[in-house]
Amino acid sequence: MLVHGASAQIKALADEQHVKPSNLDGGGVTDAATLKLALTGANRLTHEILEGLSANDLRAACTNAVIAHPMGILQGVDHLLTGKVERVDVELLQTLLAQGIVPVIPPLGFDGDGKTYRVNSDNVAVAVAEALKAVKLIFITTADGLFCQWQAHPPDAGQRIRQRCWKKPKRDFAAETLSKAQHAAAACRAGVQRVHIINGQRG
């Protein structure tokens, strides 16, 4: 099963169209313009993933298996079109898997009225893994795993963190890996037996 993000695509589209996105990672406020960028960016990336799977003789399908509702107002901030995963359509995903079809899940959620919300892809991955009782979750990033960057924690500073990273505070992680660290910890707490964070740029 493949869950993908779209922050890089959103940023590229925003730069191209001279639009300032309200948020890139799907965890903050999503205004109408940013949702439009997310829809375009996510759909383009989904198509590229389907092309890649087809080139390797793998059947795949994009799904609307993520049911979401608005994140709402948090600490006085209206998150507008940012959504939170309400549930995962397990039956749909299991049906596809039983037929040898790889589900491809974009960082988008849908409510009962057909409205689309932008959701954080790491959160989606954890929700899907938990719902399907997955034994392994792999986060593919551009970093070589998680590293402790806080100098107040020698000898960990500068070292790759391999276990029990969920006990470390937020300040220990670089901004680009914080979401992965938080959601890897959430997956462990949800019962996923193994969680890996790897560099997808390495062969």
C-alpha positions in Angstrom: 0.0 0.0 0.0 1.3 3.4 -0.9 0.5 6.7 0.8 2.1 9.8 -0.6 2.5 13.5 0.3 2.5 16.5 -1.9 4.4 19.3 -0.1 7.2 19.5 -2.7 4.6 19.6 -5.5 2.6 22.3 -3.8 5.7 24.4 -3.2 6.7 24.1 -6.9 3.2 25.0 -8.1 3.0 27.9 -5.7 6.4 29.3 -7.0 5.3 28.8 -10.6 1.9 30.6 -10.0 3.3 33.2 -7.6 0.9 32.1 -4.9 1.8 31.9 -1.2 0.6 28.6 0.2 -1.0 28.9 3.7 0.8 25.6 4.7 2.9 23.0 3.1 2.8 19.8 5.2 -1.0 19.4 5.7 -0.9 20.0 9.4 -1.6 23.8 9.5 -4.2 26.0 7.9 -5.3 25.1 4.4 -7.0 28.0 2.6 -8.9 27.6 -0.7 -5.9 28.5 -2.9 -3.7 26.0 -1.1 -6.3 23.3 -1.4 -6.4 24.0 -5.2 -2.6 23.6 -5.3 -2.8 20.4 -3.2 -5.4 18.9 -5.5 -3.3 19.6 -8.6 0.0 18.5 -7.0 -1.4 15.4 -5.4 -3.2 14.3 -8.6 -0.1 14.8 -10.7 2.1 12.8 -8.3 -0.6 10.0 -8.0 -0.4 9.8 -11.8 3.4 9.5 -11.8 3.2 6.8 -9.2 0.7 4.9 -11.3 2.9 5.2 -14.3 5.9 3.9 -12.3 3.9 0.9 -11.0 2.6 0.2 -14.5 6.2 0.2 -15.8 6.9 -2.6 -13.3 3.8 -4.6 -14.3 2.0 -3.8 -11.0 -1.8 -3.1 -11.0 -2.7 -0.1 -8.9 -5.7 2.2 -8.2 -6.1 5.6 -6.6 -8.7 5.4 -3.8 -11.0 7.6 -1.7 -10.5 5.3 1.3 -9.8 8.1 3.7 -12.9 9.6 5.3 -12.1 12.9 7.0 -13.8 15.8 8.8 -12.6 19.4 9.3 -9.8 19.8 11.8 -11.8 22.9 13.0 -10.6 25.5 15.4 -7.5 24.7 17.4 -6.1 27.1 19.9 -8.2 29.9 18.4 -7.0 29.2 14.8 -9.5 28.0 12.2 -7.8 25.4 10.0 -10.3 25.9 7.2 -9.9 23.1 4.7 -7.4 21.0 6.6 -8.9 17.7 7.5 -8.4 15.1 10.2 -8.8 11.3 9.5 -12.1 10.1 10.9 -11.8 6.5 9.6 -10.3 4.4 6.9 -12.4 2.3 4.5 -10.8 -1.0 5.4 -13.1 -3.1 3.3 -12.2 -1.2 0.1 -8.5 -1.5 0.7 -8.7 -5.2 1.6 -10.8 -5.8 -1.6 -8.1 -4.2 -3.7 -5.3 -6.0 -1.9 -7.1 -9.4 -2.3 -7.1 -8.8 -6.1 -3.4 -7.9 -6.2 -4.1 -4.2 -6.7 -1.8 -1.7 -5.0 -3.9 1.0 -3.3 -2.4 4.5 -3.9 -3.6 7.0 -1.3 -3.1 10.7 -1.8 -3.0 13.2 1.1 -6.7 14.0 0.7 -9.7 13.0 2.7 -13.4 13.1 1.8 -16.5 13.6 4.0 -20.0 12.2 3.6 -21.0 15.3 1.5 -18.3 14.8 -1.0 -16.2 17.6 0.2 -12.4 17.3 0.0 -10.0 18.2 2.7 -6.2 18.3 2.8 -4.7 15.9 5.3 -1.2 15.3 6.6 0.2 12.3 4.7 2.1 11.0 7.7 -1.1 11.0 9.7 -2.8 9.1 6.8 -0.1 6.5 6.7 -0.4 5.8 10.4 -4.2 5.7 10.3 -4.1 3.2 7.4 -1.4 1.1 9.1 -3.4 1.0 12.3 -6.7 0.2 10.5 -5.3 -2.6 8.5 -3.2 -3.9 11.5 0.0 -3.6 9.4 3.1 -5.2 10.9 5.5 -2.7 9.2 5.3 0.9 8.2 8.1 2.5 6.1 8.4 6.3 5.8 10.5 7.3 2.8 12.2 10.6 3.1 15.2 12.6 1.8 17.0 12.1 5.1 19.1 9.2 6.4 16.7 8.5 9.3 16.3 10.5 12.5 19.2 12.4 14.2 19.4 14.0 17.5 20.4 17.6 17.0 20.0 19.0 20.6 23.4 19.5 22.1 22.0 19.2 25.6 21.7 15.5 25.2 25.3 14.1 24.7 26.3 11.6 23.5 23.2 11.5 21.4 23.8 14.8 19.6 24.5 14.2 16.0 23.8 10.5 16.2 21.2 8.5 14.4 18.3 7.5 16.7 17.4 3.9 16.3 15.0 3.1 19.1 12.7 4.8 21.7 12.8 8.1 19.8 9.3 8.8 21.1 10.8 9.8 24.4 12.7 12.7 23.0 11.2 16.2 22.9 10.3 18.0 19.7 13.4 20.3 19.9 15.6 17.2 19.4 14.6 16.9 15.7 15.2 18.9 12.6 12.1 20.6 11.3 12.1 18.4 8.2 12.0 15.2 10.2 9.8 16.2 13.1 6.6 15.0 11.5 8.1 11.6 10.7 9.4 11.2 14.3 6.1 12.1 15.8 4.1 9.8 13.5 6.6 6.9 13.8 6.1 7.1 17.5 2.3 7.2 17.0 2.5 4.1 14.8 4.4 2.3 17.5 1.8 3.2 20.1 -1.0 2.1 17.7 0.5 -1.4 17.6 2.6 -1.4 14.4 5.4 -3.7 15.2 8.1 -2.2 13.1 8.5 1.4 11.7 11.4 2.4 9.4 12.5 5.8 8.3 14.7 5.6 5.2 16.2 7.8 2.5 14.4 7.1 -0.7 17.1 8.8 -2.7 19.6 6.0 -2.0 19.7 3.1 -4.4 
